[in-house]
Amino acid sequence: MTDATVERIRAHLDAAREKHPVFTPNGGGLLEALAKLSEELGEVYMAFNDNEGTDRIVEEILDLIAPAVRTIQGEYHDDTQAD
């Protein structure tokens, strides 16, 4: 992975954290995190289907990577688990 790619991912991740400090505000845990991933993947497909061009599709993929990283890092709030 190039340094430029890592920086683009980091920038999108930082922007996502700033815009949505609480990754899963409904407390839905992993399920809510997966729903966010699905939503972002849908936006990738919409950009493709709407012929928005490679640059736009790549931007949507970067928007998909941000919640994927947050999921991997366990940043989701989980009210579904019993104490």
Secondary structure by P-SEA (a helix, b strand, c coil): ccaaaaaaaaaaaaaaaaaccccccccccaaaaaaaaaaaaaaaaaaaaacccaaaaaaaaaaaaaaaaaaaacccccccccc
